[in-house]
């Protein structure tokens, strides 16, 4: 159960940060791109370690479902968050 929570958070962060990173690069935000890259490394490490121990043949497992659904939620969240940050000039 804890592994699935960590997997959801790490996969969510991985996709969220990838989307956020893309927007940083397109807009030329060097410092944000640098910081985002650091966090991408951490999120990737957690995701890879948990998925490496999962069964690749059990597509109905909770681990698989958590892994698949974290991404779509994350990319929409990243787009909206980046939009709000830039609108209110938080960063």
N, C-alpha and C positions, 0 to 999 in steps of 0.2 A: 504493500500500500504506500509506504513512504517512497519507495523507488518510483512509483507512478506519479506521485506528486512532484518529486524532484525532476522527473522526466518532462512532465508538462511544463513546469516553470523553465527548465533549461531549453527545451525546444521552442517554447513561446518566446523566450528572450533571444534565442538564436535567429528566428525568423523576424522578430520585431527589429532587432539590431541590424539585420541585413537590409530590411526595407528602409530603416532610418539612415543607414550608411549610404545607401543609394541616393537618397535625397540630399544628404550632406555633400556628397561628391558632385552631384549635378549642380548644386548651388555654390560650390566652392568654399564650404566651411571646413577649413583645414584642421582646426583644433578639435572640432566635434568629430570629424572623420578619424583623427588619431585616437581619441578617447573611445569612440565606438569600436574601433579595431581591437583595443585591449579587452573590452567586455565580450566581444565576439569570441575571442580565444578562450575565455573562461567558460562561457555558455557551451561552446563546442566540446570542450573537454568533458563536461558533465554528461551531455547528450551522448557522445560517443561511448563513454564508459558504461552507461546504462543499457543502451541499445545493443552493445557488443555481447551482453549477457542474456539477451532475450532470444526466444525461439523464432527463427525466421519463417517457420512453416505454420505457425499459429496466427493466422490473419484475423481471427476473431478474439484475440486476447486483449485484455485491458491495456496492456503496454502498447500494442499496435494502435488501438483506437485513440489513446491519449496522444501518441506521437503524431498521428495523422491530423487530428482536430486542433492541435495547438497552433499549427502553422497558419491556417486561414484566419483564425481569430487574431493572431499576432500581426499579420500584415495589414489588416484593416486598422488595428489599434496604432500601429506605427505611422501610418499615413495621417490619421487624425491627430495623433499627438504632435507630430512634426508640424502640421498645419497650425495647431494651437500655439505651440512654442514660438513659431515665427510670427504669428498674428499678435501675440502679446509681448513679443521681444524678450522672452525669458532668458534666452541664451544668445 
